[in-house]
Amino acid sequence: MTYEQLKHAIRAACDVSGDTELLVFGSQAILGTWPDAPEGVRASIEVDVQAKNLPESTIRIDGNLGEESQFHATHGFYVHGVSIESATLPDGWAARTVAVRDPHLTRGYTGHCLEAHDLAASKLAAYREKDLEFVALLLLEGLIDRDTLLNRIAVLPADAETKQRLARWVSAVADDIT
């Protein structure tokens, strides 16, 4: 996915949902912080969003723009409408989102993308192989900082054992990179 495709997804999802703002929290939220992120980081063809002010309309996004939709067939990527509550996010994440707005490509609609470290902490909380690979790539490419990520892990709504496991994983991967 490219930054321009993200903007297109924001416009289309806002049109479908009737909202003027979205929360963008899947891996492609990285484009909010890093519009020119390396190709490996942008490999996903899916962007996870929730209508910010009209969350009940999020289901329409998935139905109209989701996987195997006409939108997907036409554009080669899709918009997954899903509740932000499906993600485990660090305390304070909402104040750190990065706004993506363009008078032409988003028609003034706004996508509030998770900041890169919040995104990485959320991916680590999911702890799926693809998420671990994604965070390792963010570290390798220098798109996130180890210490900031460790601080975000510390404020995840998770038990102490989980936070310690995640912190050990980050330290091990970061040590391997340096």
N, C-alpha and C positions, 0 to 999 in steps of 0.2 A: 504494500500500500504506500502511496505517496502522500505528501502533505496536501496536494491538490485533491486527491481522492478523499482524504479525510474531510476536507471542506465540503466536497460534494455530498458526502455521507451526512454531514451535519445539516446541510440545507434540506436534503431529502427527508431525513428523520423528523426535522421540525415541521416540514410541510405535512407529513403524514400524521404526526401526533397533535398538531395544532398548538404546540408549545413554541416559545421563542428561544428556549435554552435547553441544553442537554448536559448530562453528566457523562463523560467519556472515561471509561475505566478499564478497558481491556488493554492488551499489550500495545495496541496502536495509539493509545494515549501518549506514548513516548513522543509522538510527533508534535505534541503541544510544546514540550520543552526543547526538543531537538528536531525541527522541521526537516533537516537534512541528515537524519540519522542514517548510519550505514545500512546497506541493503539487507544484511542478515538480521538486523533488528526489526526491519519492516516486512519480514517474510509473510506474516499472516495476511490473509485476505478478508479477515473479519474484524469489525470494530464493534465493541460492546458499549451500548448506550442505554440511558434511561432518560425519559422526559423529566426535566428538573421540576417544573411547576405543576405538571399534569401527569404524575407517575402512573395513574390508571390508564393513560393512553399509550403506554410503552408497548403493550401487547400488539397494538396496531403497527408499530414499527417492525416488529419481527414478522408479522403476517404479510406485510407489503414489501419489505426490503430484505428479508432474511434469506437464509440458505435455501438454494434451489428456487428462489423467486425469479420473476422476470427481470427485476433490477439486477440480481446476481448474474443471470445469464447475459444481460446486456453489458454490464460494466466490469465483470470479472472479480468483483468483491461484493461483500454483503454486510448489512447492518443487523446485528443481533440485539433486539430489544430485550433487555433483562433488568431485573431489579438490582440496584446498587447494593441492596442488602445481601446479595449472594457473594459479595466480596468482603474479606476481612481487611479493614482499613485502619491505619494508625490514627490515634487521636489527633485532631486538628487538621486533618486532610483537606476539609472543605475550604479552609482559609488559604490553602497553598495551591489550589488548582490554577492552571494556566489557561487563560481564555484564548480561544481560536475564533476569530470573527473576521469577516471580509465583506466589504460592501457589495462585491459582485458575486464571488463564489459561494458565500453562505447567505447572501441577501440580507446581511446584518444580523442573522441568527448567531447565537453563541454556543460553542461547545466548550464546556469547562472540563479540561483534561487533567487527570491526576498528574501531579508533579512527579518527576522521574523516581525519586527516592520512595515516595508513597506507593507508586506503582510497583516498584521492586519489592517492597516489604509485603504488599498484598499478594504478589506472585509467590513469594517465599511462604507465606501463610498457607497458600493452597498446596504447596509442596508436591506438585506433579512434575514429572520428568521434564516436560516441555517448559514449565515455568522455571525450573532450576537452570536449564540451559539458557533461557532468556536472560535471567539475572546474571549468570556467569558472563554472557556476552556483553551486557551493559557494563559490568566491571572491567572486562578486558578492553573494551572500546573507550574506557574513560568517561562514559556518560553519567556514571554515578560514583560517588565517593564512599569508601568503606565506612568511615566514621559517621557520616550523616546517615547512611543506611542502618548502621548499628543503633543509632539514636531513634530511628523510626521503628525498628524492631522492638525496642524497649517500651514503646507506647502502643503496641498492638494490643487489642483486647484478646489476649491469650494467656495461658497459664505460664508460670515461671519456667517450667521444664521445656515447654515449646520454644519460648523466647531464647533460652540458653542453647537449644539445639540449632536454631536458626542463626544465632550469633556465631556459633562454632563453625557452621557451614560457610558463612560469609568470610570469616577470618581465614579458613583453610583455602578457599578459592582465591581470595585476595593475595595470600602469601604465595600461592602457586604462580600467580601472574607476575609478581615482582621479582 
